[in-house]
């Protein structure tokens, strides 16, 4: 499989697979979610289980074009709708869970329920973003911009495994993963940099398989070869990073918002760790961003039929 380098190639690849993934959407009551669903239906990459107020859903003309691929379940209470959607995913009736206009905390309460949720015991819940930045020649993956405030060393290990697995779905056999910081030097003043040094050594010992992992490094150096050459930095990333691992949620989230606003990057994101991908878009995300998140989830979800 050739690496998928942009979102158009992602859609084309999913269409070639000719298999619609089943997405359970909770409270899909907004125009941007409607656009994303309509686009996924038209592209032939997904079918939908719409859990929420069916009187609202029936106003969506785009859904009526594909009656065989859209099924509604009328549950007016958002918390009940979330629990039902989670149950359907857990029991294999859906492959992917998606948030509509429901409070994130309410949906996550159902996802993280210890008895009836989707996160296996001992698994880490984290977030991976996929960005298509006009100035970069391929997709850029980064974590975590949404869930984990201050990752521990073990959480970083899990994040690396998730990122590598995601890259493999995109056809990237040897992902280049940069551990991001404000300095290239390891110092006790920056505990994250000490963790990074340990991760690099574990990567050299083969713990992460066929992946290139280096850091601490800054974003410009790992994404632009010339910057590294000017600074005299010799790194196997070589200005061609596939994945950025950020030191904390603040830096990851600022990067997310900055490249989407000032760089006009197209963005997609999913929660990883649960038994199935969870699409957790912001209410302000565009319809296109929500569609791309669906496409990423369709690519990375396991075939559970």
Secondary structure as GFF3:
##gff-version 3
##sequence-region A 1 305
A	DSSP	alpha_helix	7	17	.	.	.	ID=ss1
A	DSSP	beta_strand	21	26	.	.	.	ID=ss2
A	DSSP	alpha_helix	31	43	.	.	.	ID=ss3
A	DSSP	beta_strand	46	52	.	.	.	ID=ss4
A	DSSP	alpha_helix	54	57	.	.	.	ID=ss5
A	DSSP	three_ten_helix	61	69	.	.	.	ID=ss6
A	DSSP	beta_strand	70	74	.	.	.	ID=ss7
A	DSSP	alpha_helix	78	90	.	.	.	ID=ss8
A	DSSP	beta_strand	96	99	.	.	.	ID=ss9
A	DSSP	alpha_helix	104	111	.	.	.	ID=ss10
A	DSSP	beta_strand	126	132	.	.	.	ID=ss11
A	DSSP	beta_strand	140	143	.	.	.	ID=ss12
A	DSSP	alpha_helix	153	169	.	.	.	ID=ss13
A	DSSP	beta_strand	176	180	.	.	.	ID=ss14
A	DSSP	alpha_helix	191	204	.	.	.	ID=ss15
A	DSSP	beta_strand	212	217	.	.	.	ID=ss16
A	DSSP	alpha_helix	219	223	.	.	.	ID=ss17
A	DSSP	alpha_helix	225	231	.	.	.	ID=ss18
A	DSSP	beta_strand	243	245	.	.	.	ID=ss19
A	DSSP	alpha_helix	249	262	.	.	.	ID=ss20
A	DSSP	beta_strand	266	272	.	.	.	ID=ss21
A	DSSP	beta_strand	278	279	.	.	.	ID=ss22
A	DSSP	alpha_helix	287	300	.	.	.	ID=ss23
###
